[in-house]
């Protein structure tokens, strides 16, 4: 068993919304799509793809922001920090913004997506890159490889 040093805690910038993570991520990601660039005001967004059963709010109540579409992006109602996303039709998954964790210095993206839309100078150390999203049949092998790799050494 890999030592992910769980549980993890995290919260928004003003700390009014807090959460707890009790299961390791399925994979870590950077997304270069134009939507993520606009939502982060940066070159990409970062995510921990997690099982919903391992993610729980412990304080506050986030609100939906972003496009208010089928993918639900959750924000702190006070400081407006983008905290996590619930992908459409996949209620068993949650995508947590790793920079919302109290200790996130260990985070490194394992895959990067939407590289066809990335800024020319933006780069990540991700092991796998995809011009859009990975084909559905690749998620299982990617998650297995990520799990076998375990947490990055400090």
C-alpha positions as CSV (number, residue, x, y, z in Angstrom):
1,X,0.0,0.0,0.0
2,X,1.3,3.4,-0.9
3,X,1.6,6.0,1.8
4,X,-0.3,9.1,0.7
5,X,-0.2,10.5,4.2
6,X,-4.0,10.7,4.3
7,X,-6.3,12.3,5.3
8,X,-5.7,15.7,3.7
9,X,-7.5,18.9,4.6
10,X,-8.0,21.9,2.5
11,X,-10.1,25.0,2.0
12,X,-10.7,28.1,0.0
13,X,-8.6,31.2,0.2
14,X,-10.6,32.8,3.0
15,X,-11.0,29.4,4.7
16,X,-14.8,29.7,5.0
17,X,-15.3,26.5,3.0
18,X,-13.2,23.5,4.2
19,X,-13.0,19.9,3.0
20,X,-11.3,16.6,3.9
21,X,-9.8,14.0,1.5
22,X,-9.6,10.4,2.8
23,X,-8.7,8.4,-0.4
24,X,-5.8,8.8,-2.8
25,X,-6.3,10.4,-6.2
26,X,-7.0,8.2,-9.2
27,X,-4.8,10.5,-11.3
28,X,-3.3,14.1,-11.2
29,X,-3.9,16.4,-14.1
30,X,-3.3,19.7,-15.8
31,X,-5.8,20.9,-18.3
32,X,-4.8,23.5,-21.0
33,X,-8.3,24.1,-22.5
34,X,-9.4,27.7,-23.1
35,X,-12.1,27.3,-20.5
36,X,-9.6,26.4,-17.7
37,X,-7.3,29.2,-18.8
38,X,-10.1,31.7,-18.4
39,X,-11.4,30.2,-15.1
40,X,-7.9,30.2,-13.5
41,X,-6.6,33.3,-15.2
42,X,-3.5,31.2,-15.9
43,X,-2.1,28.8,-18.5
44,X,-3.9,25.7,-17.2
45,X,-6.0,24.3,-14.3
46,X,-4.7,21.5,-12.0
47,X,-6.9,18.6,-10.7
48,X,-6.9,15.6,-8.5
49,X,-9.4,13.1,-10.0
50,X,-10.9,11.4,-6.9
51,X,-13.7,9.1,-5.9
52,X,-16.5,11.2,-4.4
53,X,-16.6,8.8,-1.4
54,X,-13.1,10.1,-0.4
55,X,-14.1,13.8,-0.5
56,X,-16.3,15.6,2.2
57,X,-17.0,19.2,3.0
58,X,-16.3,19.9,6.6
59,X,-17.3,23.6,6.8
60,X,-19.2,26.1,4.7
61,X,-21.3,25.6,1.6
62,X,-19.9,26.2,-1.8
63,X,-21.9,27.6,-4.8
64,X,-21.9,26.7,-8.4
65,X,-19.9,29.1,-10.6
66,X,-18.2,29.0,-14.0
67,X,-20.5,28.3,-16.9
68,X,-23.3,26.7,-14.7
69,X,-23.5,23.9,-17.3
70,X,-23.5,20.2,-16.9
71,X,-20.1,20.1,-15.3
72,X,-20.6,21.8,-12.0
73,X,-17.8,24.0,-10.8
74,X,-17.9,24.8,-7.1
75,X,-16.6,28.0,-5.6
76,X,-16.5,29.7,-2.2
77,X,-19.4,32.2,-2.1
78,X,-17.2,34.7,-0.3
79,X,-13.7,34.7,-1.8
80,X,-14.8,33.1,-5.1
81,X,-12.0,30.4,-5.1
82,X,-12.6,27.6,-7.6
83,X,-12.4,24.6,-5.3
84,X,-13.7,21.5,-7.1
85,X,-15.7,20.2,-10.0
86,X,-18.3,17.5,-10.3
87,X,-18.2,16.1,-13.9
88,X,-21.5,15.7,-15.7
89,X,-23.0,12.2,-15.3
90,X,-20.2,11.0,-13.1
91,X,-21.4,11.6,-9.6
92,X,-18.9,9.0,-8.2
93,X,-16.0,11.4,-9.2
94,X,-14.9,14.8,-8.1
95,X,-12.0,16.9,-9.4
96,X,-10.4,18.8,-6.5
97,X,-8.1,21.8,-7.2
98,X,-4.9,20.6,-5.5
99,X,-3.8,24.1,-4.6
100,X,-6.8,24.2,-2.2
101,X,-5.1,21.5,-0.1
102,X,-3.3,22.8,3.0
103,X,-0.2,20.9,1.9
104,X,0.0,20.7,-1.8
105,X,3.8,21.1,-2.5
106,X,3.9,17.4,-3.5
107,X,1.5,17.8,-6.5
108,X,2.8,17.0,-10.0
109,X,0.4,16.5,-12.9
110,X,0.7,12.9,-14.3
111,X,-1.3,13.7,-17.4
112,X,-2.0,16.9,-19.3
113,X,-5.1,17.4,-21.5
114,X,-6.2,19.9,-24.2
115,X,-2.6,20.5,-25.3
116,X,-4.0,21.5,-28.7
117,X,-5.2,24.7,-26.9
118,X,-2.2,25.3,-24.7
119,X,-0.3,28.6,-24.7
120,X,2.9,28.1,-26.7
121,X,5.2,28.7,-23.7
122,X,3.2,26.7,-21.1
123,X,4.7,23.3,-20.1
124,X,4.3,20.8,-17.3
125,X,6.3,17.7,-16.3
126,X,3.3,15.5,-17.0
127,X,4.3,12.0,-18.2
128,X,1.4,11.7,-20.6
129,X,0.0,14.4,-22.9
130,X,-3.2,14.5,-24.9
131,X,-4.3,17.1,-27.5
132,X,-7.9,16.7,-26.2
133,X,-9.1,14.3,-23.5
134,X,-7.6,10.8,-23.3
135,X,-9.8,8.2,-25.1
136,X,-12.1,6.5,-22.6
137,X,-10.3,3.2,-23.0
138,X,-7.0,4.8,-21.8
139,X,-8.3,6.0,-18.4
140,X,-8.0,2.5,-16.8
141,X,-4.4,1.9,-17.8
142,X,-3.5,5.5,-16.9
143,X,-5.0,5.2,-13.5
144,X,-3.3,1.8,-13.0
145,X,0.1,3.3,-13.9
146,X,-0.5,6.3,-11.6
147,X,-1.5,4.0,-8.7
148,X,1.6,1.8,-9.3
149,X,3.8,4.9,-9.2
150,X,2.4,6.0,-5.9
151,X,3.0,9.4,-4.3
152,X,5.9,11.4,-5.4
153,X,8.8,11.4,-2.9
154,X,9.0,14.6,-0.9
